[in-house]
Each structure stands twice: as C-alpha cells, then as structure tokens.
Amino acid sequence: MRQLHEISNAESLGDAIELMVAYPEAVAQVTVSSIGRFTPALAATAGVGAATGGATMPLMASTFMGSLGIEYAATMDETIREAGYDPEDPRAWQKAVSDQEMLDHAKERGLKRGIPIAAFDAISMGLAGKLLAGAKPTATSILSRSAGELAQQSAAGAAGEAAAQYVETGDIESIGEVALEGVAELGPGVIETAIGYKGAKEQALRKLMAEQAGYDAARREGDRLLTPDFEVKSLEENENAIDQALAQTPPSPDVEPGDRPIDEIVPPAEEPIEEAQLDPDEQQAEDEANAWVMQQLRERFPDASEEELLAAVEVAKPKIEPQPAQPETTDTDTDLDLDLDEEAVEQLDTPVAAPPEDQASEPIEETGWATATATEYATKRPEFKDLILSFRPGDDRDGETMPHYYGEIAGTEDADGMAIDVLLNKDYNADEETPVFIVNQLDWDSGEFRQHKVFAGFDDVWDVEQSYADTWDGAGMGDVFN
C-alpha cells in the first residue's frame, strides 16, 4: 500500500513511471486486481458479443454499463471510508446510511467519476480487436499490431481517469493515479482485445454472407426475367434481361455495376472435343496391342520403371510389328527385331543420372502429381485447361503451409502483372459441377485492390471464406464473386 501511495502522489508523469519501474510488485498487484474487478462485466460483454454476432454498438453499450456500475460502487465505498465509516462494521454502516449528506456526496462523486471512465472504456471496447484483425499473416505484423492494441487500451484507461478527475474537481490533481490506471487497464485490455477481435471477424463474415445473399437474389431475378422461350425471342430482349439482373448485383471496389468479372478472370469455356469411340472389337485389339508392346519393352529394358515404360508405349507402338512367339531365354541382351523409335530407345537405355548430394531425389510415385491433378480437374472444366499447379496440400510456400492445391492459369495476366492465382480444393471432385469463386484480394495496409484469387472445387462462399482464412489468416479478403 505504501508503494501504491507513493506512485499515486507522484508530482509528474516521469516520477510516476520511475516509481512503477522501481515497484513492479505493486504494479502487478494493481493489474491483477483490475482483472478481478472487471471479470463479471467482461463476461457479460462477451455474452452480448456472442448473442449479437460481435456487433460494435451492443459491445460498447454493455461495456459502458458494466464500467459505470463498477466505478460508481468503488467511488461510493471510497467516499464512505473517507468519511470515517467502515462498511464492514454493521454499526458504522448503520450510521453511514443515516448520514444523508454524506450519501448524497458519495452518489454525486460516483456519477462524476463513473460516467467519464465508462465512456472511455466503451470507446476502447469499440476499437478493440480492429487493429489486430487487419494484421498480415506474419509474426512481425501480428506482434506489432498486438502491441498497438495494448497501447490503445492503456491510453483509453489513462484518459478515462484524467477525465474523471477533471469533471470531479476541475483539475487533474493526481498524475500518478492517471499513470496507474493506464497500467491497470492492460489486464482487462487483453480480454477486451480478444472479444473485439472475435467480433470483427464475425462481422466480416456476416458482411460476406449478406453480399452473397445479394448475388443469389440477383441470380434468381435474372432467371425470372429471362424469357423461357428465348430462342424464338429477339437477342436484344434477352440481353436486356441479363443486364437488368446484373445491375442488381452489389458493387465491388474494382468492378463497375453490370460488368461480369468472371469472364475477365477465367477464360470462357470451350466446347469439349469428344474423342472417337472404338467399337468393342477395335477396343479389344487396341488393348491387346498395348499389352504386347508393353511386354516387349519390359523384356528389353528390365531396369526401366513402369512410368518410363508407359511413356514409351505410345512412341514405340506404331514402330512395332507383332512377332511370332520366341523361345524363352535368360539373356536380357538378346536383340529383338523391333523397329523402335531411336530417341525412345536411347532414353530408356540411358541410365538416370544421380542427383547432386545436396539435392534429395523425389520418390518416383510422387512425380507428375501436378500435371495429373490439373489434367483430371480440367477434363470437364476446359476453362482450366492451362492450369499449372505448384504446391500440394501440406507444402510450404513462403513460410505458410498450404491447405489446398495452389497454382496459376498460364497465359493470363492479373492486376499485379502476374498470372492469375488458383486455389484448387484438396477434396475436389472432377465429376461434380461446383461454382468457381473469385476473391478480390486487398492490400493489407492500404485496403486497396491488389489482385484476384480464383477458388475452384469449393461448394459455397462459406467454404471459400474458411479456406481463405486458412491460407492467409483472413487478411486482405475483399468481395467474393462466382
């Protein structure tokens, strides 16, 4: 108590800071005590946030009422004790209750101090979490913004105490108390930041859901406006109907109403080319020919992998004429009378060079995954025929673990001058018709449009939002189109 008394009576802010550095135990006691005092009010505020989806005004109102009640009660208790009454002594308390003049003074002090402090606490709650919610997914950004959150909460606590002293006495009489209140606010400030951060994220999600609802409504209106027998109507009628539907779509920062951003980002789908189908007899002959060629290659090149042999089948098959059955031999160097393509034979005969010592070789069963995955997905989505994948789920990309396939569409150019980025759902189903979503990624600092991110193989906007958060921790997420 003596140490706290010295800090409270400090003549300047510098003296107060020196004393707080000299008495860390006293500062810690004040911080812990502040958390205990505000725990019920913070719990109530957290409940309000959960019930209102993190709306800012209800959080501020709850904080104001809770802080006002706490400060009013504390000031009443302090005034009664200063008047010589011990609230813990029943007889003294009975005398205090009958001292109407003292009670009126205590109530007046409680309101004069409680209202300014509660107002600044409400403001700090309204700002809590907003700075951290906009952090980049890097340690430096998160730590610096967290420090900014705590500084913001501390400043609001100190300002509230200074305002309370000025309203009560017309002057700031105790700079030490102002400094102590700023430090004491750090404890509850951490909890308020967590509540505010959760609320900011929930509000961002609700905004996204509302925008998606607007897109869905515009799409339904477009379906209604399009004439069912459009083939026999004029082209102008149908174009007008489409324009009316698109005009109702909520605007985007970088897209004018009526534009169709999907056409600018993903190349239009081309009519799939149907492969010629063989009749059963021809297919059987084809399969037998492939099997025979494979067998000849396997006997000729016993050390070649299955993948190398499969790659050589299509090259070698036109050059091979079926041979009569040969007697079995154990000599693997026996020349077969095969008119193989010379380059294919040379590739198979040439041993695979060992990788450098500082470069680990990739298991053969994992090679070719990018081409195989992109080809499979693009089979029924021709607009992704130029998809090039570079990262698999679990791969590290610039210090981030990728939750899905990640790559780009070759031959395109986005706003940043690079090819358009694509995230392909790790659980995609090539046979399932899923919408293509496009996220306007914003600059993390300025909030201005930066580039597009195409999400493929995802079921709905909520799935896209969650996947974006898993990849970039939600930073820079703008409007979503599909």
Secondary structure as a PSIPRED ss2 file (coil, helix, strand):
# PSIPRED VFORMAT (PSIPRED V4.0)

   1 M C   1.000  0.000  0.000
   2 R H   0.000  1.000  0.000
   3 Q H   0.000  1.000  0.000
   4 L H   0.000  1.000  0.000
   5 H H   0.000  1.000  0.000
   6 E H   0.000  1.000  0.000
   7 I H   0.000  1.000  0.000
   8 S H   0.000  1.000  0.000
   9 N C   1.000  0.000  0.000
  10 A C   1.000  0.000  0.000
  11 E C   1.000  0.000  0.000
  12 S C   1.000  0.000  0.000
  13 L H   0.000  1.000  0.000
  14 G H   0.000  1.000  0.000
  15 D H   0.000  1.000  0.000
  16 A H   0.000  1.000  0.000
  17 I H   0.000  1.000  0.000
  18 E H   0.000  1.000  0.000
  19 L H   0.000  1.000  0.000
  20 M H   0.000  1.000  0.000
  21 V H   0.000  1.000  0.000
  22 A H   0.000  1.000  0.000
  23 Y C   1.000  0.000  0.000
  24 P H   0.000  1.000  0.000
  25 E H   0.000  1.000  0.000
  26 A H   0.000  1.000  0.000
  27 V H   0.000  1.000  0.000
  28 A H   0.000  1.000  0.000
  29 Q H   0.000  1.000  0.000
  30 V H   0.000  1.000  0.000
  31 T H   0.000  1.000  0.000
  32 V H   0.000  1.000  0.000
  33 S H   0.000  1.000  0.000
  34 S H   0.000  1.000  0.000
  35 I H   0.000  1.000  0.000
  36 G H   0.000  1.000  0.000
  37 R H   0.000  1.000  0.000
  38 F H   0.000  1.000  0.000
  39 T H   0.000  1.000  0.000
  40 P H   0.000  1.000  0.000
  41 A H   0.000  1.000  0.000
  42 L H   0.000  1.000  0.000
  43 A H   0.000  1.000  0.000
  44 A H   0.000  1.000  0.000
  45 T H   0.000  1.000  0.000
  46 A H   0.000  1.000  0.000
  47 G H   0.000  1.000  0.000
  48 V H   0.000  1.000  0.000
  49 G H   0.000  1.000  0.000
  50 A H   0.000  1.000  0.000
  51 A H   0.000  1.000  0.000
  52 T H   0.000  1.000  0.000
  53 G C   1.000  0.000  0.000
  54 G C   1.000  0.000  0.000
  55 A C   1.000  0.000  0.000
  56 T H   0.000  1.000  0.000
  57 M H   0.000  1.000  0.000
  58 P H   0.000  1.000  0.000
  59 L H   0.000  1.000  0.000
  60 M H   0.000  1.000  0.000
  61 A H   0.000  1.000  0.000
  62 S H   0.000  1.000  0.000
  63 T H   0.000  1.000  0.000
  64 F H   0.000  1.000  0.000
  65 M H   0.000  1.000  0.000
  66 G H   0.000  1.000  0.000
  67 S H   0.000  1.000  0.000
  68 L H   0.000  1.000  0.000
  69 G H   0.000  1.000  0.000
  70 I H   0.000  1.000  0.000
  71 E H   0.000  1.000  0.000
  72 Y H   0.000  1.000  0.000
  73 A H   0.000  1.000  0.000
  74 A H   0.000  1.000  0.000
  75 T H   0.000  1.000  0.000
  76 M H   0.000  1.000  0.000
  77 D H   0.000  1.000  0.000
  78 E H   0.000  1.000  0.000
  79 T H   0.000  1.000  0.000
  80 I H   0.000  1.000  0.000
  81 R H   0.000  1.000  0.000
  82 E H   0.000  1.000  0.000
  83 A C   1.000  0.000  0.000
  84 G C   1.000  0.000  0.000
  85 Y C   1.000  0.000  0.000
  86 D C   1.000  0.000  0.000
  87 P C   1.000  0.000  0.000
  88 E C   1.000  0.000  0.000
  89 D C   1.000  0.000  0.000
  90 P H   0.000  1.000  0.000
  91 R H   0.000  1.000  0.000
  92 A H   0.000  1.000  0.000
  93 W H   0.000  1.000  0.000
  94 Q H   0.000  1.000  0.000
  95 K H   0.000  1.000  0.000
  96 A H   0.000  1.000  0.000
  97 V H   0.000  1.000  0.000
  98 S H   0.000  1.000  0.000
  99 D C   1.000  0.000  0.000
 100 Q H   0.000  1.000  0.000
 101 E H   0.000  1.000  0.000
 102 M H   0.000  1.000  0.000
 103 L H   0.000  1.000  0.000
 104 D H   0.000  1.000  0.000
 105 H H   0.000  1.000  0.000
 106 A H   0.000  1.000  0.000
 107 K H   0.000  1.000  0.000
 108 E H   0.000  1.000  0.000
 109 R H   0.000  1.000  0.000
 110 G H   0.000  1.000  0.000
 111 L H   0.000  1.000  0.000
 112 K H   0.000  1.000  0.000
 113 R H   0.000  1.000  0.000
 114 G H   0.000  1.000  0.000
 115 I H   0.000  1.000  0.000
 116 P H   0.000  1.000  0.000
 117 I H   0.000  1.000  0.000
 118 A H   0.000  1.000  0.000
 119 A H   0.000  1.000  0.000
 120 F H   0.000  1.000  0.000
 121 D H   0.000  1.000  0.000
 122 A H   0.000  1.000  0.000
 123 I H   0.000  1.000  0.000
 124 S H   0.000  1.000  0.000
 125 M H   0.000  1.000  0.000
 126 G H   0.000  1.000  0.000
 127 L H   0.000  1.000  0.000
 128 A C   1.000  0.000  0.000
 129 G C   1.000  0.000  0.000
 130 K H   0.000  1.000  0.000
 131 L H   0.000  1.000  0.000
 132 L H   0.000  1.000  0.000
 133 A H   0.000  1.000  0.000
 134 G C   1.000  0.000  0.000
 135 A C   1.000  0.000  0.000
 136 K C   1.000  0.000  0.000
 137 P C   1.000  0.000  0.000
 138 T C   1.000  0.000  0.000
 139 A H   0.000  1.000  0.000
 140 T H   0.000  1.000  0.000
 141 S H   0.000  1.000  0.000
 142 I H   0.000  1.000  0.000
 143 L H   0.000  1.000  0.000
 144 S H   0.000  1.000  0.000
 145 R H   0.000  1.000  0.000
 146 S H   0.000  1.000  0.000
 147 A H   0.000  1.000  0.000
 148 G H   0.000  1.000  0.000
 149 E H   0.000  1.000  0.000
 150 L H   0.000  1.000  0.000
 151 A H   0.000  1.000  0.000
 152 Q H   0.000  1.000  0.000
 153 Q H   0.000  1.000  0.000
 154 S H   0.000  1.000  0.000
 155 A H   0.000  1.000  0.000
 156 A H   0.000  1.000  0.000
 157 G H   0.000  1.000  0.000
 158 A H   0.000  1.000  0.000
 159 A H   0.000  1.000  0.000
 160 G H   0.000  1.000  0.000
 161 E H   0.000  1.000  0.000
 162 A H   0.000  1.000  0.000
 163 A H   0.000  1.000  0.000
 164 A H   0.000  1.000  0.000
 165 Q H   0.000  1.000  0.000
 166 Y H   0.000  1.000  0.000
 167 V H   0.000  1.000  0.000
 168 E H   0.000  1.000  0.000
 169 T H   0.000  1.000  0.000
 170 G C   1.000  0.000  0.000
 171 D C   1.000  0.000  0.000
 172 I C   1.000  0.000  0.000
 173 E C   1.000  0.000  0.000
 174 S C   1.000  0.000  0.000
 175 I H   0.000  1.000  0.000
 176 G H   0.000  1.000  0.000
 177 E H   0.000  1.000  0.000
 178 V H   0.000  1.000  0.000
 179 A H   0.000  1.000  0.000
 180 L H   0.000  1.000  0.000
 181 E H   0.000  1.000  0.000
 182 G H   0.000  1.000  0.000
 183 V H   0.000  1.000  0.000
 184 A H   0.000  1.000  0.000
 185 E C   1.000  0.000  0.000
 186 L H   0.000  1.000  0.000
 187 G H   0.000  1.000  0.000
 188 P H   0.000  1.000  0.000
 189 G H   0.000  1.000  0.000
 190 V H   0.000  1.000  0.000
 191 I H   0.000  1.000  0.000
 192 E H   0.000  1.000  0.000
 193 T H   0.000  1.000  0.000
 194 A H   0.000  1.000  0.000
 195 I H   0.000  1.000  0.000
 196 G H   0.000  1.000  0.000
 197 Y H   0.000  1.000  0.000
 198 K H   0.000  1.000  0.000
 199 G H   0.000  1.000  0.000
 200 A H   0.000  1.000  0.000
 201 K H   0.000  1.000  0.000
 202 E H   0.000  1.000  0.000
 203 Q H   0.000  1.000  0.000
 204 A H   0.000  1.000  0.000
 205 L H   0.000  1.000  0.000
 206 R H   0.000  1.000  0.000
 207 K H   0.000  1.000  0.000
 208 L H   0.000  1.000  0.000
 209 M H   0.000  1.000  0.000
 210 A H   0.000  1.000  0.000
 211 E H   0.000  1.000  0.000
 212 Q H   0.000  1.000  0.000
 213 A H   0.000  1.000  0.000
 214 G H   0.000  1.000  0.000
 215 Y H   0.000  1.000  0.000
 216 D H   0.000  1.000  0.000
 217 A H   0.000  1.000  0.000
 218 A H   0.000  1.000  0.000
 219 R H   0.000  1.000  0.000
 220 R H   0.000  1.000  0.000
 221 E H   0.000  1.000  0.000
 222 G H   0.000  1.000  0.000
 223 D H   0.000  1.000  0.000
 224 R H   0.000  1.000  0.000
 225 L H   0.000  1.000  0.000
 226 L C   1.000  0.000  0.000
 227 T C   1.000  0.000  0.000
 228 P C   1.000  0.000  0.000
 229 D C   1.000  0.000  0.000
 230 F H   0.000  1.000  0.000
 231 E H   0.000  1.000  0.000
 232 V H   0.000  1.000  0.000
 233 K C   1.000  0.000  0.000
 234 S C   1.000  0.000  0.000
 235 L H   0.000  1.000  0.000
 236 E H   0.000  1.000  0.000
 237 E H   0.000  1.000  0.000
 238 N H   0.000  1.000  0.000
 239 E H   0.000  1.000  0.000
 240 N H   0.000  1.000  0.000
 241 A H   0.000  1.000  0.000
 242 I H   0.000  1.000  0.000
 243 D H   0.000  1.000  0.000
 244 Q H   0.000  1.000  0.000
 245 A H   0.000  1.000  0.000
 246 L H   0.000  1.000  0.000
 247 A H   0.000  1.000  0.000
 248 Q C   1.000  0.000  0.000
 249 T C   1.000  0.000  0.000
 250 P C   1.000  0.000  0.000
 251 P C   1.000  0.000  0.000
 252 S E   0.000  0.000  1.000
 253 P C   1.000  0.000  0.000
 254 D C   1.000  0.000  0.000
 255 V E   0.000  0.000  1.000
 256 E C   1.000  0.000  0.000
 257 P C   1.000  0.000  0.000
 258 G C   1.000  0.000  0.000
 259 D C   1.000  0.000  0.000
 260 R C   1.000  0.000  0.000
 261 P H   0.000  1.000  0.000
 262 I H   0.000  1.000  0.000
 263 D H   0.000  1.000  0.000
 264 E H   0.000  1.000  0.000
 265 I H   0.000  1.000  0.000
 266 V C   1.000  0.000  0.000
 267 P C   1.000  0.000  0.000
 268 P C   1.000  0.000  0.000
 269 A C   1.000  0.000  0.000
 270 E C   1.000  0.000  0.000
 271 E C   1.000  0.000  0.000
 272 P C   1.000  0.000  0.000
 273 I C   1.000  0.000  0.000
 274 E C   1.000  0.000  0.000
 275 E C   1.000  0.000  0.000
 276 A C   1.000  0.000  0.000
 277 Q C   1.000  0.000  0.000
 278 L C   1.000  0.000  0.000
 279 D C   1.000  0.000  0.000
 280 P H   0.000  1.000  0.000
 281 D H   0.000  1.000  0.000
 282 E H   0.000  1.000  0.000
 283 Q H   0.000  1.000  0.000
 284 Q H   0.000  1.000  0.000
 285 A H   0.000  1.000  0.000
 286 E H   0.000  1.000  0.000
 287 D H   0.000  1.000  0.000
 288 E H   0.000  1.000  0.000
 289 A H   0.000  1.000  0.000
 290 N H   0.000  1.000  0.000
 291 A H   0.000  1.000  0.000
 292 W H   0.000  1.000  0.000
 293 V H   0.000  1.000  0.000
 294 M H   0.000  1.000  0.000
 295 Q H   0.000  1.000  0.000
 296 Q H   0.000  1.000  0.000
 297 L H   0.000  1.000  0.000
 298 R H   0.000  1.000  0.000
 299 E H   0.000  1.000  0.000
 300 R H   0.000  1.000  0.000
 301 F C   1.000  0.000  0.000
 302 P C   1.000  0.000  0.000
 303 D C   1.000  0.000  0.000
 304 A C   1.000  0.000  0.000
 305 S C   1.000  0.000  0.000
 306 E H   0.000  1.000  0.000
 307 E H   0.000  1.000  0.000
 308 E H   0.000  1.000  0.000
 309 L H   0.000  1.000  0.000
 310 L H   0.000  1.000  0.000
 311 A H   0.000  1.000  0.000
 312 A H   0.000  1.000  0.000
 313 V H   0.000  1.000  0.000
 314 E H   0.000  1.000  0.000
 315 V H   0.000  1.000  0.000
 316 A H   0.000  1.000  0.000
 317 K H   0.000  1.000  0.000
 318 P H   0.000  1.000  0.000
 319 K H   0.000  1.000  0.000
 320 I C   1.000  0.000  0.000
 321 E C   1.000  0.000  0.000
 322 P C   1.000  0.000  0.000
 323 Q C   1.000  0.000  0.000
 324 P C   1.000  0.000  0.000
 325 A C   1.000  0.000  0.000
 326 Q C   1.000  0.000  0.000
 327 P C   1.000  0.000  0.000
 328 E C   1.000  0.000  0.000
 329 T C   1.000  0.000  0.000
 330 T C   1.000  0.000  0.000
 331 D C   1.000  0.000  0.000
 332 T C   1.000  0.000  0.000
 333 D C   1.000  0.000  0.000
 334 T C   1.000  0.000  0.000
 335 D C   1.000  0.000  0.000
 336 L C   1.000  0.000  0.000
 337 D C   1.000  0.000  0.000
 338 L C   1.000  0.000  0.000
 339 D C   1.000  0.000  0.000
 340 L C   1.000  0.000  0.000
 341 D C   1.000  0.000  0.000
 342 E H   0.000  1.000  0.000
 343 E H   0.000  1.000  0.000
 344 A H   0.000  1.000  0.000
 345 V H   0.000  1.000  0.000
 346 E H   0.000  1.000  0.000
 347 Q H   0.000  1.000  0.000
 348 L H   0.000  1.000  0.000
 349 D H   0.000  1.000  0.000
 350 T C   1.000  0.000  0.000
 351 P C   1.000  0.000  0.000
 352 V C   1.000  0.000  0.000
 353 A C   1.000  0.000  0.000
 354 A C   1.000  0.000  0.000
 355 P C   1.000  0.000  0.000
 356 P C   1.000  0.000  0.000
 357 E C   1.000  0.000  0.000
 358 D C   1.000  0.000  0.000
 359 Q C   1.000  0.000  0.000
 360 A C   1.000  0.000  0.000
 361 S C   1.000  0.000  0.000
 362 E C   1.000  0.000  0.000
 363 P C   1.000  0.000  0.000
 364 I H   0.000  1.000  0.000
 365 E H   0.000  1.000  0.000
 366 E H   0.000  1.000  0.000
 367 T C   1.000  0.000  0.000
 368 G C   1.000  0.000  0.000
 369 W H   0.000  1.000  0.000
 370 A H   0.000  1.000  0.000
 371 T H   0.000  1.000  0.000
 372 A H   0.000  1.000  0.000
 373 T H   0.000  1.000  0.000
 374 A H   0.000  1.000  0.000
 375 T H   0.000  1.000  0.000
 376 E H   0.000  1.000  0.000
 377 Y H   0.000  1.000  0.000
 378 A H   0.000  1.000  0.000
 379 T C   1.000  0.000  0.000
 380 K C   1.000  0.000  0.000
 381 R C   1.000  0.000  0.000
 382 P H   0.000  1.000  0.000
 383 E H   0.000  1.000  0.000
 384 F H   0.000  1.000  0.000
 385 K C   1.000  0.000  0.000
 386 D C   1.000  0.000  0.000
 387 L E   0.000  0.000  1.000
 388 I E   0.000  0.000  1.000
 389 L E   0.000  0.000  1.000
 390 S E   0.000  0.000  1.000
 391 F E   0.000  0.000  1.000
 392 R C   1.000  0.000  0.000
 393 P C   1.000  0.000  0.000
 394 G C   1.000  0.000  0.000
 395 D C   1.000  0.000  0.000
 396 D E   0.000  0.000  1.000
 397 R E   0.000  0.000  1.000
 398 D C   1.000  0.000  0.000
 399 G C   1.000  0.000  0.000
 400 E E   0.000  0.000  1.000
 401 T E   0.000  0.000  1.000
 402 M C   1.000  0.000  0.000
 403 P C   1.000  0.000  0.000
 404 H C   1.000  0.000  0.000
 405 Y E   0.000  0.000  1.000
 406 Y E   0.000  0.000  1.000
 407 G E   0.000  0.000  1.000
 408 E E   0.000  0.000  1.000
 409 I E   0.000  0.000  1.000
 410 A C   1.000  0.000  0.000
 411 G C   1.000  0.000  0.000
 412 T C   1.000  0.000  0.000
 413 E C   1.000  0.000  0.000
 414 D C   1.000  0.000  0.000
 415 A C   1.000  0.000  0.000
 416 D C   1.000  0.000  0.000
 417 G C   1.000  0.000  0.000
 418 M C   1.000  0.000  0.000
 419 A C   1.000  0.000  0.000
 420 I E   0.000  0.000  1.000
 421 D E   0.000  0.000  1.000
 422 V E   0.000  0.000  1.000
 423 L E   0.000  0.000  1.000
 424 L E   0.000  0.000  1.000
 425 N C   1.000  0.000  0.000
 426 K C   1.000  0.000  0.000
 427 D C   1.000  0.000  0.000
 428 Y C   1.000  0.000  0.000
 429 N C   1.000  0.000  0.000
 430 A C   1.000  0.000  0.000
 431 D C   1.000  0.000  0.000
 432 E C   1.000  0.000  0.000
 433 E C   1.000  0.000  0.000
 434 T C   1.000  0.000  0.000
 435 P C   1.000  0.000  0.000
 436 V C   1.000  0.000  0.000
 437 F E   0.000  0.000  1.000
 438 I E   0.000  0.000  1.000
 439 V E   0.000  0.000  1.000
 440 N E   0.000  0.000  1.000
 441 Q E   0.000  0.000  1.000
 442 L E   0.000  0.000  1.000
 443 D C   1.000  0.000  0.000
 444 W C   1.000  0.000  0.000
 445 D C   1.000  0.000  0.000
 446 S C   1.000  0.000  0.000
 447 G C   1.000  0.000  0.000
 448 E C   1.000  0.000  0.000
 449 F E   0.000  0.000  1.000
 450 R E   0.000  0.000  1.000
 451 Q E   0.000  0.000  1.000
 452 H E   0.000  0.000  1.000
 453 K E   0.000  0.000  1.000
 454 V E   0.000  0.000  1.000
 455 F E   0.000  0.000  1.000
 456 A E   0.000  0.000  1.000
 457 G C   1.000  0.000  0.000
 458 F C   1.000  0.000  0.000
 459 D C   1.000  0.000  0.000
 460 D C   1.000  0.000  0.000
 461 V H   0.000  1.000  0.000
 462 W H   0.000  1.000  0.000
 463 D H   0.000  1.000  0.000
 464 V H   0.000  1.000  0.000
 465 E H   0.000  1.000  0.000
 466 Q H   0.000  1.000  0.000
 467 S H   0.000  1.000  0.000
 468 Y H   0.000  1.000  0.000
 469 A H   0.000  1.000  0.000
 470 D H   0.000  1.000  0.000
 471 T H   0.000  1.000  0.000
 472 W H   0.000  1.000  0.000
 473 D C   1.000  0.000  0.000
 474 G C   1.000  0.000  0.000
 475 A C   1.000  0.000  0.000
 476 G C   1.000  0.000  0.000
 477 M E   0.000  0.000  1.000
 478 G E   0.000  0.000  1.000
 479 D E   0.000  0.000  1.000
 480 V E   0.000  0.000  1.000
 481 F E   0.000  0.000  1.000
 482 N C   1.000  0.000  0.000
